[in-house]
Amino acid sequence: MAILRVLSAAGDTQYEWDVGGIERGDPEALAAVREAERIFSERQARGATAFRVAPGRPAERLETFDPQAEHVVMVPRVAGG
Amino acid sequence: MEALIVLVALAIGLAALVLGLALRVAAWTWRGFDAGRAHQRAEALLREVLTDAEYAQLGRCGYLEVRSPSRPTRTYRVPRRPGRVAVHEGDVEIEALCVVPVGRLPPGDIVLAHKLMIEGNEQEYLRLANHFRLWPVFWSA
């Protein structure tokens, strides 16, 4: 399973999809990944930045949605305080 | 008759007051419950993304040390509580940065946001931050 987590005031919202299911053409998995991609684009348009994360490895910025990325965290827009 | 009307009006006013107070208390309680859940979720995510050593450091020192991906001697100390991020060159703190998310985030998510931005998007992070220089350094941001 892959997961997209969007940080917000309520804690993170999670969107999951099955990478294996996408490869098999499973309609449910395809619908889930399309929804995750839609959220990704929508948040990015609002200024959020996406990062691929893994424990013990530095975060890597994602410019575009990657259905193969196992764990992605989206950080809302930040500004100088 | 007039006394009865006054009494009914008073009773209605009192009932409205009590109802208003009850609704306000319920809203406060719900908000508190919601904030508590958000805090727990943020903490769980932080625990998942950080290594054991990083999470322990956050508890022990009150900050998370994040290495600069572009400068080998530079580290950023992201505070556990709201505050400025301290920039260190070697052992010397050279400046403090003020960067905040636009919109509210639970404290754990704020720490995570700093870490991800520094590791994955350092130049943009530095561009957006307000810089408070502490030392007449030769390094540029």
Backbone of each chain as ProteinMPNN parsed JSONL, in Angstrom:
{"seq_chain_A": "MAILRVLSAAGDTQYEWDVGGIERGDPEALAAVREAERIFSERQARGATAFRVAPGRPAERLETFDPQAEHVVMVPRVAGG", "coords_chain_A": {"N_chain_A": [[0.839, -1.197, 0.0], [0.446, 2.257, -0.751], [0.794, 5.606, 0.479], [-0.588, 8.844, 0.848], [-0.198, 11.696, 2.716], [-1.738, 14.46, 4.022], [-0.954, 17.361, 5.616], [-2.756, 19.136, 8.103], [-4.873, 21.362, 10.072], [-6.357, 19.604, 11.558], [-4.735, 17.485, 12.03], [-3.086, 14.904, 10.11], [-4.539, 14.075, 6.922], [-5.333, 11.068, 5.343], [-4.664, 9.325, 2.308], [-4.955, 6.396, 0.638], [-3.588, 3.904, -1.577], [-3.372, 0.951, -3.616], [-0.474, -0.214, -4.841], [0.24, -2.534, -6.218], [-2.26, -3.298, -7.127], [-2.802, -1.307, -8.985], [-0.987, -1.938, -10.972], [-2.085, -4.333, -11.778], [-4.363, -3.423, -12.864], [-6.638, -3.097, -11.364], [-9.85, -1.849, -10.771], [-10.692, -0.536, -8.405], [-8.315, 0.156, -7.126], [-7.263, 1.817, -9.068], [-9.108, 3.903, -9.047], [-8.67, 4.867, -6.479], [-6.015, 5.772, -6.627], [-6.291, 7.746, -8.522], [-7.852, 9.569, -7.145], [-6.067, 10.267, -5.104], [-4.129, 11.503, -6.652], [-5.562, 13.659, -7.611], [-6.034, 15.099, -5.253], [-3.392, 15.671, -4.602], [-2.638, 17.405, -6.747], [-4.445, 19.464, -6.365], [-3.757, 20.447, -3.824], [-1.148, 21.19, -4.265], [-1.502, 23.259, -6.07], [-2.466, 25.113, -4.335], [-0.247, 25.881, -3.033], [1.068, 24.02, -1.466], [3.755, 21.73, -0.62], [5.184, 18.682, -1.701], [6.649, 15.742, -0.289], [8.69, 12.876, -0.515], [9.016, 10.44, 1.91], [11.05, 8.505, 4.17], [12.033, 6.566, 6.934], [15.13, 7.454, 8.387], [16.213, 8.361, 6.063], [16.939, 11.258, 4.085], [14.328, 13.611, 3.358], [12.689, 13.82, 0.179], [11.942, 16.054, -2.345], [8.933, 16.125, -4.209], [8.004, 16.908, -7.393], [6.021, 16.198, -9.106], [3.125, 14.049, -9.036], [3.705, 10.762, -7.913], [2.797, 7.607, -8.456], [4.082, 5.364, -7.553], [5.427, 6.057, -5.284], [5.901, 5.299, -1.947], [5.379, 6.554, 0.506], [4.182, 9.628, 1.003], [4.296, 12.981, 2.073], [2.434, 15.908, 2.393], [3.126, 19.273, 2.784], [1.624, 22.176, 3.955], [1.556, 25.55, 2.531], [4.288, 27.606, 3.508], [5.546, 30.493, 5.279], [7.548, 33.421, 5.889], [7.894, 34.282, 9.305]], "CA_chain_A": [[0.0, 0.0, 0.0], [1.124, 3.549, -0.736], [-0.023, 6.546, 1.258], [-0.386, 10.29, 0.749], [-0.701, 12.312, 3.95], [-1.816, 15.915, 3.861], [-0.975, 17.984, 6.935], [-3.779, 20.175, 8.269], [-5.149, 21.698, 11.475], [-6.968, 18.445, 12.21], [-3.8, 16.363, 11.925], [-2.98, 14.591, 8.685], [-5.584, 13.31, 6.252], [-4.616, 10.017, 4.607], [-5.242, 8.757, 1.082], [-4.17, 5.183, 0.37], [-3.871, 3.136, -2.794], [-2.637, -0.307, -3.715], [0.431, -0.121, -6.0], [0.101, -3.793, -6.963], [-3.568, -3.257, -7.773], [-2.696, -0.426, -10.164], [-0.281, -2.712, -12.004], [-3.014, -5.372, -12.269], [-5.504, -2.745, -13.481], [-7.795, -3.205, -10.482], [-10.589, -0.582, -10.839], [-10.735, 0.13, -7.098], [-6.983, 0.743, -6.923], [-7.118, 2.921, -10.029], [-9.936, 5.015, -8.555], [-8.009, 5.407, -5.289], [-4.814, 6.514, -7.013], [-6.762, 8.961, -9.217], [-8.288, 10.491, -6.087], [-4.84, 10.759, -4.464], [-3.485, 12.421, -7.61], [-6.389, 14.874, -7.647], [-5.734, 15.826, -4.004], [-2.006, 16.134, -4.75], [-2.625, 18.566, -7.651], [-5.227, 20.547, -5.751], [-2.965, 21.032, -2.719], [0.027, 21.82, -4.865], [-1.969, 24.523, -6.652], [-2.673, 26.037, -3.212], [1.056, 26.24, -2.465], [1.664, 22.947, -0.652], [4.918, 21.041, -1.192], [5.119, 17.246, -1.412], [7.933, 15.098, -0.018], [8.75, 11.426, -0.314], [9.711, 10.238, 3.185], [11.375, 7.161, 4.65], [12.84, 6.742, 8.146], [16.579, 7.332, 8.234], [16.663, 8.937, 4.787], [16.445, 12.629, 3.95], [13.123, 13.774, 2.548], [12.961, 14.179, -1.214], [10.823, 16.823, -2.861], [8.276, 15.576, -5.405], [7.39, 17.97, -8.21], [4.792, 15.65, -9.692], [2.603, 12.885, -8.324], [4.336, 9.502, -8.282], [1.967, 6.529, -7.894], [4.948, 4.334, -6.968], [6.0, 6.548, -4.017], [5.201, 4.573, -0.883], [4.947, 7.429, 1.601], [4.338, 11.037, 0.612], [3.699, 13.929, 3.001], [2.288, 17.245, 1.806], [3.24, 20.343, 3.778], [0.977, 23.374, 3.429], [2.431, 26.681, 2.249], [4.927, 28.242, 4.661], [5.936, 31.875, 5.015], [8.387, 34.017, 6.927], [7.063, 34.691, 10.458]], "C_chain_A": [[0.877, 1.252, 0.0], [0.197, 4.55, -0.049], [0.409, 7.997, 1.001], [-0.995, 10.894, 2.002], [-0.624, 13.822, 3.798], [-1.941, 16.536, 5.248], [-2.036, 19.09, 6.976], [-4.003, 20.408, 9.76], [-5.701, 20.503, 12.248], [-6.008, 17.261, 12.32], [-3.762, 15.986, 10.456], [-4.186, 13.8, 8.177], [-4.873, 12.317, 5.336], [-5.396, 9.548, 3.385], [-4.358, 7.572, 0.693], [-4.539, 4.561, -0.967], [-2.931, 1.935, -2.857], [-1.794, -0.293, -4.993], [0.308, -1.381, -6.868], [-1.205, -3.823, -7.749], [-3.556, -2.394, -9.027], [-2.055, -1.204, -11.309], [-1.195, -3.793, -12.608], [-4.236, -4.753, -12.955], [-6.779, -2.868, -12.67], [-8.541, -1.86, -10.42], [-10.605, 0.197, -9.522], [-9.403, 0.847, -6.816], [-6.773, 1.94, -7.844], [-7.919, 4.139, -9.577], [-9.245, 5.681, -7.364], [-6.79, 6.246, -5.675], [-5.192, 7.799, -7.762], [-7.194, 10.011, -8.193], [-7.06, 11.101, -5.384], [-4.147, 11.785, -5.373], [-4.247, 13.747, -7.683], [-6.094, 15.743, -6.413], [-4.345, 16.45, -4.099], [-1.983, 17.431, -5.579], [-3.336, 19.759, -7.019], [-4.414, 21.243, -4.66], [-1.746, 21.757, -3.255], [-0.341, 23.192, -5.451], [-2.181, 25.572, -5.561], [-1.363, 26.369, -2.492], [1.7, 25.173, -1.601], [2.844, 22.311, -1.394], [4.871, 19.581, -0.758], [6.522, 16.672, -1.231], [7.747, 13.597, 0.099], [9.549, 11.219, 0.974], [9.959, 8.755, 3.453], [12.276, 7.341, 5.862], [14.325, 6.552, 7.847], [17.105, 7.873, 6.915], [16.127, 10.352, 4.665], [15.214, 12.691, 3.049], [13.508, 14.227, 1.139], [11.728, 14.886, -1.771], [10.254, 16.16, -4.119], [7.608, 16.721, -6.159], [6.061, 17.496, -8.783], [4.379, 14.404, -8.914], [3.263, 11.603, -8.841], [3.539, 8.347, -7.66], [2.782, 5.42, -7.238], [5.534, 4.762, -5.614], [5.206, 5.962, -2.851], [4.63, 5.483, 0.199], [5.241, 8.879, 1.212], [3.631, 11.901, 1.652], [3.617, 15.283, 2.32], [2.235, 18.285, 2.909], [2.544, 21.582, 3.199], [1.974, 24.522, 3.248], [3.003, 27.246, 3.55], [5.361, 29.657, 4.262], [6.829, 32.364, 6.146], [7.525, 34.54, 8.059], [7.612, 35.929, 11.122]], "O_chain_A": [[1.913, 1.301, 0.663], [-1.019, 4.364, -0.003], [1.596, 8.318, 0.947], [-2.158, 10.645, 2.32], [0.428, 14.379, 3.485], [-2.905, 16.278, 5.969], [-2.194, 19.865, 6.033], [-3.403, 19.74, 10.602], [-5.523, 20.411, 13.463], [-6.424, 16.156, 12.666], [-4.35, 16.684, 9.63], [-4.767, 12.982, 8.89], [-3.927, 12.677, 4.636], [-6.617, 9.394, 3.424], [-3.162, 7.732, 0.45], [-5.674, 4.682, -1.427], [-1.863, 1.911, -2.246], [-2.335, -0.354, -6.097], [0.276, -1.299, -8.095], [-1.256, -4.305, -8.881], [-4.22, -2.711, -10.014], [-2.505, -1.144, -12.453], [-1.09, -4.122, -13.79], [-5.045, -5.463, -13.552], [-7.878, -2.758, -13.214], [-7.947, -0.844, -10.06], [-10.541, 1.426, -9.516], [-9.376, 1.981, -6.337], [-6.182, 2.946, -7.451], [-7.46, 5.273, -9.711], [-9.234, 6.907, -7.25], [-6.566, 7.314, -5.105], [-4.504, 8.813, -7.652], [-6.929, 11.201, -8.364], [-7.026, 12.3, -5.107], [-3.644, 12.805, -4.902], [-3.648, 14.816, -7.801], [-5.927, 16.958, -6.519], [-4.145, 17.606, -3.727], [-1.385, 18.426, -5.169], [-2.889, 20.902, -7.126], [-4.385, 22.471, -4.582], [-1.364, 22.813, -2.751], [0.419, 24.153, -5.337], [-2.09, 26.771, -5.821], [-1.367, 27.053, -1.468], [2.779, 25.399, -1.054], [2.92, 22.349, -2.622], [4.562, 19.272, 0.392], [7.461, 17.062, -1.926], [6.798, 13.108, 0.713], [10.643, 11.765, 1.115], [9.199, 7.884, 3.03], [13.185, 8.169, 5.837], [14.721, 5.618, 7.15], [18.312, 7.847, 6.671], [15.004, 10.633, 5.083], [15.083, 11.917, 2.101], [14.507, 14.917, 0.937], [10.611, 14.376, -1.677], [11.001, 15.695, -4.981], [6.748, 17.415, -5.617], [5.112, 18.267, -8.928], [5.191, 13.79, -8.223], [3.365, 11.388, -10.049], [3.609, 8.139, -6.449], [2.248, 4.629, -6.461], [6.075, 3.932, -4.882], [3.986, 6.113, -2.782], [3.554, 5.23, 0.741], [6.397, 9.291, 1.109], [2.511, 11.599, 2.064], [4.594, 15.758, 1.741], [1.427, 18.204, 3.833], [2.844, 21.992, 2.078], [3.096, 24.467, 3.752], [2.303, 27.353, 4.558], [5.52, 29.971, 3.083], [6.854, 31.78, 7.229], [6.51, 35.188, 7.801], [7.042, 36.409, 12.102]]}, "seq_chain_B": "MEALIVLVALAIGLAALVLGLALRVAAWTWRGFDAGRAHQRAEALLREVLTDAEYAQLGRCGYLEVRSPSRPTRTYRVPRRPGRVAVHEGDVEIEALCVVPVGRLPPGDIVLAHKLMIEGNEQEYLRLANHFRLWPVFWSA", "coords_chain_B": {"N_chain_B": [[-51.892, 39.97, 36.16], [-50.059, 41.341, 34.567], [-47.8, 40.864, 36.045], [-47.512, 38.146, 35.681], [-46.87, 38.031, 32.945], [-44.41, 39.301, 32.982], [-42.993, 37.486, 34.517], [-43.032, 35.196, 32.855], [-41.614, 36.19, 30.679], [-39.151, 36.628, 31.902], [-38.501, 33.995, 32.565], [-38.252, 32.87, 30.018], [-36.099, 34.34, 29.045], [-34.11, 33.562, 30.845], [-33.973, 30.831, 30.271], [-33.028, 30.947, 27.642], [-30.54, 32.048, 28.087], [-29.274, 30.034, 29.604], [-29.326, 27.954, 27.732], [-27.695, 29.055, 25.712], [-25.25, 29.234, 27.09], [-24.791, 26.516, 27.564], [-24.481, 25.562, 24.96], [-22.178, 26.928, 24.231], [-20.27, 25.861, 26.015], [-20.327, 23.206, 25.125], [-19.275, 23.541, 22.56], [-16.684, 24.447, 23.166], [-15.708, 22.189, 24.49], [-15.807, 20.301, 22.428], [-14.028, 21.445, 20.602], [-11.666, 21.28, 22.071], [-11.427, 18.517, 22.305], [-11.135, 17.858, 19.622], [-8.723, 19.188, 19.023], [-7.052, 17.748, 20.651], [-7.131, 15.24, 19.438], [-5.998, 15.87, 16.947], [-3.458, 16.585, 17.762], [-2.536, 14.129, 18.733], [-2.531, 12.596, 16.374], [-0.628, 13.97, 14.881], [1.61, 13.579, 16.429], [1.907, 10.83, 16.238], [2.512, 10.563, 13.529], [4.906, 11.948, 13.407], [6.472, 10.304, 14.999], [6.577, 8.113, 13.371], [7.932, 8.975, 11.09], [10.374, 10.032, 11.958], [13.641, 8.835, 12.964], [14.497, 6.536, 15.653], [16.524, 7.694, 17.155], [16.37, 10.38, 16.423], [13.821, 11.055, 17.35], [14.149, 10.627, 20.052], [16.068, 12.565, 20.615], [14.555, 14.867, 20.225], [12.814, 14.731, 22.394], [14.628, 14.766, 24.517], [16.359, 17.008, 24.175], [14.695, 19.013, 23.341], [14.667, 19.98, 20.843], [14.977, 19.288, 17.302], [17.622, 18.17, 15.429], [18.557, 19.007, 12.229], [20.317, 18.142, 9.4], [21.971, 20.216, 7.038], [21.372, 19.824, 3.606], [23.057, 20.903, 1.747], [25.291, 22.144, 2.853], [27.946, 20.904, 4.533], [28.771, 21.513, 7.172], [26.704, 22.721, 8.383], [23.867, 22.859, 10.527], [20.395, 22.686, 11.395], [18.42, 23.624, 14.086], [15.443, 22.576, 15.04], [12.872, 23.721, 16.993], [10.942, 22.002, 19.526], [8.763, 23.235, 20.651], [6.729, 26.084, 19.687], [8.7, 28.461, 17.975], [11.805, 30.094, 16.995], [13.96, 28.743, 14.443], [17.146, 27.579, 15.019], [20.197, 28.257, 13.423], [23.139, 26.561, 12.903], [26.612, 26.77, 12.377], [29.005, 24.529, 12.398], [29.831, 24.549, 15.741], [28.757, 26.937, 16.299], [26.13, 29.179, 16.737], [24.672, 30.891, 14.209], [22.541, 32.291, 13.154], [18.982, 32.926, 13.48], [15.932, 31.557, 12.343], [12.731, 32.477, 11.191], [9.998, 30.83, 10.301], [6.808, 29.975, 9.325], [3.918, 27.822, 9.072], [1.286, 28.552, 6.778], [-1.703, 28.96, 8.083], [-3.217, 26.865, 10.626], [-1.385, 24.278, 12.329], [-0.928, 21.191, 14.105], [1.484, 20.945, 16.838], [3.415, 18.812, 16.452], [3.283, 18.343, 13.718], [4.267, 20.724, 12.784], [6.975, 20.636, 13.466], [7.706, 18.493, 11.83], [7.138, 19.585, 9.303], [9.117, 21.586, 9.102], [11.437, 19.972, 9.086], [11.097, 18.463, 6.704], [10.983, 20.483, 4.774], [13.533, 21.623, 5.033], [15.248, 19.475, 4.41], [14.322, 18.704, 1.876], [13.853, 20.962, 0.366], [15.595, 23.145, 0.715], [16.667, 25.654, -0.215], [14.434, 27.156, -0.954], [13.152, 27.251, 1.485], [14.954, 28.796, 2.952], [14.764, 31.108, 1.509], [12.167, 31.931, 1.988], [12.146, 32.336, 4.728], [12.297, 34.544, 7.587], [15.221, 36.154, 8.519], [17.278, 36.271, 11.346], [20.077, 37.578, 12.262], [22.851, 36.531, 14.241], [25.483, 36.711, 14.479], [28.466, 38.052, 13.174], [28.867, 36.854, 10.389], [30.662, 35.102, 7.748], [29.452, 33.514, 6.106], [26.932, 33.102, 3.681], [23.358, 33.187, 3.479]], "CA_chain_B": [[-51.685, 39.56, 34.761], [-48.772, 41.931, 34.126], [-46.738, 40.155, 36.776], [-47.354, 36.845, 35.023], [-46.165, 38.268, 31.678], [-43.007, 39.587, 33.338], [-42.385, 36.214, 34.968], [-42.83, 34.343, 31.668], [-40.511, 36.795, 29.907], [-37.913, 36.336, 32.649], [-38.217, 32.554, 32.428], [-37.774, 32.639, 28.646], [-34.752, 34.94, 28.986], [-33.206, 32.699, 31.613], [-33.803, 29.582, 29.511], [-32.176, 31.26, 26.486], [-29.182, 32.242, 28.624], [-28.75, 28.707, 29.976], [-29.102, 27.212, 26.48], [-26.517, 29.668, 25.073], [-24.052, 28.811, 27.845], [-24.594, 25.069, 27.331], [-23.95, 25.397, 23.598], [-20.793, 27.409, 24.219], [-19.455, 24.845, 26.716], [-20.224, 22.046, 24.229], [-18.352, 23.904, 21.471], [-15.318, 24.452, 23.738], [-15.326, 20.8, 24.761], [-15.576, 19.638, 21.143], [-12.785, 21.998, 20.048], [-10.575, 20.704, 22.848], [-11.357, 17.105, 21.921], [-10.615, 17.863, 18.255], [-7.31, 19.587, 19.088], [-6.356, 16.616, 21.257], [-6.997, 14.193, 18.409], [-5.044, 16.378, 15.948], [-2.142, 16.498, 18.401], [-2.158, 12.697, 18.768], [-2.229, 12.159, 15.0], [0.636, 14.612, 14.486], [2.674, 12.926, 17.191], [2.077, 9.487, 15.663], [3.193, 10.717, 12.236], [6.289, 12.331, 13.71], [7.122, 9.084, 15.513], [6.73, 7.203, 12.233], [8.88, 9.503, 10.096], [11.71, 10.212, 12.55], [14.309, 7.633, 13.486], [14.434, 6.474, 17.123], [17.498, 8.651, 17.69], [15.844, 11.742, 16.206], [12.677, 11.265, 18.241], [14.698, 10.714, 21.412], [16.703, 13.88, 20.724], [13.488, 15.854, 20.347], [12.332, 14.673, 23.768], [15.712, 15.058, 25.457], [16.935, 18.344, 23.981], [13.675, 20.021, 23.027], [14.788, 20.371, 19.434], [15.398, 18.257, 16.35], [18.727, 18.658, 14.613], [18.414, 18.601, 10.822], [21.534, 18.483, 8.649], [21.779, 20.898, 5.761], [21.776, 18.957, 2.499], [23.996, 21.579, 0.842], [26.5, 22.588, 3.568], [28.268, 19.812, 5.468], [28.973, 21.945, 8.557], [25.516, 23.446, 8.871], [22.689, 22.13, 11.035], [19.258, 23.502, 11.821], [17.767, 23.073, 15.278], [14.009, 22.883, 14.983], [12.373, 23.548, 18.368], [9.747, 21.205, 19.775], [7.674, 24.19, 20.883], [6.804, 27.173, 18.716], [9.858, 29.347, 18.153], [12.682, 30.222, 15.835], [14.881, 27.652, 14.131], [18.53, 28.052, 15.174], [21.098, 27.765, 12.377], [24.484, 26.387, 13.437], [27.762, 26.415, 11.526], [29.827, 23.869, 13.416], [29.227, 24.697, 17.068], [28.362, 28.335, 16.504], [24.823, 29.58, 16.215], [24.923, 32.099, 13.404], [21.311, 33.06, 12.969], [17.72, 32.247, 13.781], [14.989, 31.701, 11.237], [11.314, 32.404, 11.538], [9.189, 30.306, 9.202], [5.587, 29.38, 9.895], [2.942, 27.378, 8.076], [0.139, 29.436, 6.601], [-2.807, 28.141, 8.623], [-2.815, 26.171, 11.858], [-0.976, 22.872, 12.315], [-0.543, 20.717, 15.445], [2.933, 21.132, 17.053], [4.225, 17.744, 15.843], [3.302, 18.553, 12.266], [5.122, 21.893, 12.511], [8.357, 20.116, 13.5], [7.88, 17.676, 10.62], [7.151, 20.492, 8.139], [10.461, 22.186, 9.047], [12.411, 18.938, 8.68], [10.91, 18.123, 5.291], [11.358, 21.642, 3.947], [15.001, 21.791, 5.066], [15.888, 18.37, 3.688], [13.9, 18.54, 0.489], [13.615, 22.216, -0.347], [16.312, 24.067, 1.601], [16.837, 27.008, -0.753], [13.136, 27.828, -0.867], [12.94, 27.448, 2.926], [15.782, 29.939, 3.347], [14.255, 32.299, 0.815], [10.92, 32.353, 2.627], [12.336, 32.606, 6.162], [12.844, 35.816, 8.079], [16.528, 35.83, 9.097], [17.709, 37.103, 12.469], [21.513, 37.255, 12.36], [23.372, 36.592, 15.603], [26.924, 36.618, 14.435], [28.914, 38.691, 11.931], [29.431, 35.705, 9.676], [31.152, 35.222, 6.384], [28.613, 32.634, 5.305], [25.691, 33.75, 3.238], [22.225, 32.269, 3.644]], "C_chain_B": [[-50.33, 40.045, 34.233], [-47.59, 41.207, 34.777], [-46.455, 38.805, 36.13], [-46.556, 36.98, 33.724], [-44.671, 38.506, 31.941], [-42.291, 38.299, 33.737], [-42.084, 35.287, 33.785], [-41.658, 34.867, 30.841], [-39.169, 36.499, 30.573], [-37.5, 34.875, 32.489], [-37.657, 32.244, 31.052], [-36.343, 33.169, 28.499], [-33.726, 34.063, 29.667], [-32.907, 31.401, 30.859], [-32.868, 29.799, 28.322], [-30.715, 31.404, 26.927], [-28.516, 30.905, 28.938], [-28.419, 27.901, 28.724], [-27.848, 27.73, 25.761], [-25.231, 29.223, 25.744], [-23.731, 27.341, 27.583], [-23.979, 24.828, 25.955], [-22.481, 25.823, 23.528], [-19.85, 26.395, 24.886], [-19.255, 23.616, 25.826], [-19.224, 22.321, 23.105], [-16.906, 23.889, 21.962], [-14.819, 23.024, 23.942], [-14.975, 20.086, 23.459], [-14.264, 20.111, 20.523], [-11.566, 21.4, 20.748], [-10.334, 19.254, 22.473], [-10.702, 16.973, 20.539], [-9.121, 18.18, 18.232], [-6.484, 18.437, 19.67], [-6.119, 15.498, 20.243], [-5.968, 14.594, 17.356], [-3.614, 16.248, 16.49], [-1.641, 15.053, 18.4], [-1.764, 12.186, 17.378], [-0.873, 12.7, 14.554], [1.814, 13.923, 15.177], [2.959, 11.529, 16.613], [2.827, 9.563, 14.329], [4.668, 11.059, 12.446], [7.097, 11.102, 14.143], [7.444, 8.124, 14.362], [7.836, 7.666, 11.284], [10.291, 9.656, 10.678], [12.317, 8.858, 12.923], [14.178, 7.648, 15.016], [15.328, 7.532, 17.74], [16.984, 10.093, 17.552], [14.704, 12.035, 17.179], [13.151, 11.415, 19.689], [15.345, 12.08, 21.623], [15.661, 14.982, 20.94], [12.96, 15.899, 21.785], [13.376, 15.156, 24.763], [16.149, 16.517, 25.389], [15.886, 19.426, 23.725], [13.817, 20.573, 21.623], [15.213, 19.166, 18.6], [16.495, 18.85, 15.479], [18.582, 18.1, 13.196], [19.651, 19.07, 10.064], [21.175, 19.197, 7.361], [22.191, 19.956, 4.636], [22.842, 19.583, 1.609], [25.297, 22.002, 1.524], [26.832, 21.587, 4.671], [28.39, 20.253, 6.93], [27.735, 22.603, 9.161], [24.442, 22.499, 9.38], [21.619, 23.14, 11.445], [18.658, 22.836, 13.055], [16.317, 23.535, 15.296], [13.424, 22.659, 16.375], [11.088, 22.732, 18.434], [8.537, 22.125, 19.944], [7.788, 25.316, 19.874], [7.978, 28.111, 19.008], [10.712, 29.355, 16.909], [13.588, 29.002, 15.678], [16.307, 28.216, 14.21], [19.411, 27.426, 14.097], [22.516, 27.725, 12.957], [25.472, 26.095, 12.314], [28.782, 25.825, 12.479], [29.112, 24.009, 14.745], [28.636, 26.081, 17.304], [26.979, 28.605, 15.9], [24.992, 30.896, 15.477], [23.67, 32.931, 13.157], [20.108, 32.239, 13.388], [16.766, 32.538, 12.632], [13.565, 31.646, 11.769], [10.531, 32.023, 10.283], [7.967, 29.647, 9.831], [4.673, 28.872, 8.784], [1.808, 28.394, 7.978], [-1.089, 28.608, 6.989], [-2.277, 27.338, 9.801], [-2.397, 24.733, 11.584], [-0.709, 22.457, 13.756], [0.982, 20.806, 15.601], [3.818, 20.072, 16.386], [4.355, 17.916, 14.341], [4.184, 19.751, 11.893], [6.59, 21.457, 12.494], [8.643, 19.339, 12.216], [7.973, 18.562, 9.374], [8.534, 21.139, 7.988], [11.475, 21.166, 8.52], [12.304, 18.648, 7.176], [11.344, 19.271, 4.383], [12.881, 21.804, 3.9], [15.66, 20.702, 4.212], [15.566, 18.363, 2.192], [13.784, 19.816, -0.313], [14.32, 23.366, 0.383], [16.379, 25.504, 1.068], [15.535, 27.81, -0.678], [12.811, 28.158, 0.601], [13.7, 28.692, 3.382], [15.267, 31.233, 2.7], [13.009, 32.848, 1.527], [11.124, 32.841, 4.055], [12.71, 34.065, 6.414], [14.111, 35.469, 8.85], [16.869, 36.81, 10.213], [19.163, 36.749, 12.756], [22.015, 37.478, 13.782], [24.872, 36.8, 15.621], [27.399, 37.28, 13.133], [29.634, 37.688, 11.043], [29.893, 36.032, 8.264], [30.319, 34.347, 5.455], [27.415, 33.426, 4.832], [24.576, 32.718, 3.305], [21.877, 31.552, 2.351]], "O_chain_B": [[-49.58, 39.322, 33.578], [-46.549, 40.976, 34.161], [-45.304, 38.375, 36.042], [-45.685, 36.162, 33.431], [-43.803, 37.995, 31.234], [-41.147, 38.055, 33.352], [-41.02, 34.671, 33.723], [-40.823, 34.099, 30.364], [-38.187, 36.167, 29.909], [-36.325, 34.558, 32.304], [-36.715, 31.464, 30.915], [-35.489, 32.516, 27.898], [-32.628, 33.842, 29.157], [-31.769, 30.934, 30.811], [-32.024, 28.954, 28.023], [-29.792, 30.952, 26.249], [-27.358, 30.672, 28.589], [-27.377, 27.249, 28.651], [-27.04, 26.945, 25.265], [-24.253, 28.879, 25.081], [-22.573, 26.963, 27.404], [-23.078, 24.003, 25.799], [-21.658, 25.184, 22.872], [-18.766, 26.114, 24.374], [-18.163, 23.05, 25.773], [-18.429, 21.454, 22.742], [-16.013, 23.39, 21.277], [-13.679, 22.691, 23.619], [-13.983, 19.36, 23.384], [-13.489, 19.316, 19.991], [-10.57, 21.059, 20.11], [-9.192, 18.812, 22.34], [-9.849, 16.115, 20.312], [-8.349, 17.535, 17.523], [-5.361, 18.185, 19.234], [-5.047, 14.894, 20.199], [-5.163, 13.771, 16.921], [-2.694, 15.856, 15.773], [-0.476, 14.787, 18.106], [-0.794, 11.444, 17.227], [-0.077, 11.993, 13.936], [2.871, 13.717, 14.58], [4.113, 11.112, 16.517], [3.678, 8.721, 14.042], [5.551, 10.539, 11.764], [8.233, 10.895, 13.717], [8.453, 7.418, 14.387], [8.583, 6.85, 10.743], [11.281, 9.436, 9.981], [11.609, 7.88, 13.162], [13.793, 8.662, 15.599], [14.957, 8.187, 18.714], [17.148, 10.912, 18.457], [14.628, 13.12, 17.756], [12.619, 12.225, 20.449], [15.192, 12.684, 22.684], [15.864, 15.903, 21.731], [12.693, 16.974, 22.324], [13.062, 15.859, 25.723], [16.29, 17.18, 26.417], [16.164, 20.616, 23.877], [13.146, 21.54, 21.263], [15.731, 18.174, 19.114], [16.316, 19.903, 14.868], [18.497, 16.889, 12.993], [19.989, 20.253, 10.085], [20.212, 18.843, 6.68], [23.259, 19.348, 4.708], [23.466, 18.889, 0.806], [26.306, 22.201, 0.847], [26.077, 21.446, 5.634], [28.141, 19.456, 7.834], [27.741, 22.993, 10.328], [24.143, 21.479, 8.759], [21.911, 24.285, 11.792], [18.417, 21.629, 13.063], [16.01, 24.704, 15.53], [13.467, 21.542, 16.89], [10.261, 22.768, 17.524], [7.444, 21.84, 19.455], [8.842, 25.487, 19.262], [8.207, 28.498, 20.153], [10.395, 28.715, 15.907], [13.93, 28.327, 16.649], [16.63, 29.203, 13.55], [19.377, 26.214, 13.884], [23.024, 28.736, 13.442], [25.207, 25.287, 11.423], [29.364, 26.548, 13.287], [27.944, 23.643, 14.876], [28.086, 26.362, 18.369], [26.708, 28.305, 14.737], [25.408, 31.896, 16.061], [23.752, 34.146, 12.973], [20.198, 31.033, 13.619], [16.789, 33.614, 12.035], [13.246, 30.873, 12.672], [10.424, 32.801, 9.335], [8.091, 28.853, 10.764], [4.656, 29.426, 7.685], [1.424, 29.013, 8.97], [-1.457, 27.665, 6.289], [-1.071, 27.153, 9.961], [-2.967, 24.056, 10.729], [-0.299, 23.293, 14.562], [1.702, 20.75, 14.605], [4.858, 20.405, 15.818], [5.413, 17.664, 13.766], [4.774, 19.782, 10.814], [7.354, 21.858, 11.615], [9.692, 19.51, 11.596], [8.796, 18.313, 8.493], [9.061, 21.231, 6.879], [12.267, 21.465, 7.626], [13.313, 18.596, 6.473], [11.99, 19.058, 3.356], [13.446, 22.09, 2.844], [16.53, 20.991, 3.391], [16.419, 18.058, 1.358], [13.634, 19.772, -1.534], [13.727, 24.415, 0.635], [16.171, 26.457, 1.819], [15.548, 29.003, -0.373], [12.263, 29.219, 0.902], [13.163, 29.533, 4.103], [15.337, 32.309, 3.293], [12.827, 34.059, 1.649], [10.357, 33.671, 4.542], [13.342, 34.723, 5.587], [14.094, 34.603, 9.725], [16.762, 38.024, 10.044], [19.449, 35.748, 13.412], [21.666, 38.459, 14.44], [25.458, 37.038, 16.677], [26.78, 37.078, 12.088], [30.862, 37.681, 10.961], [29.566, 37.069, 7.687], [30.434, 34.403, 4.231], [26.945, 34.327, 5.527], [24.823, 31.517, 3.2], [20.948, 30.745, 2.323]]}, "name": "protein", "num_of_chains": 2, "seq": "MAILRVLSAAGDTQYEWDVGGIERGDPEALAAVREAERIFSERQARGATAFRVAPGRPAERLETFDPQAEHVVMVPRVAGGMEALIVLVALAIGLAALVLGLALRVAAWTWRGFDAGRAHQRAEALLREVLTDAEYAQLGRCGYLEVRSPSRPTRTYRVPRRPGRVAVHEGDVEIEALCVVPVGRLPPGDIVLAHKLMIEGNEQEYLRLANHFRLWPVFWSA"}
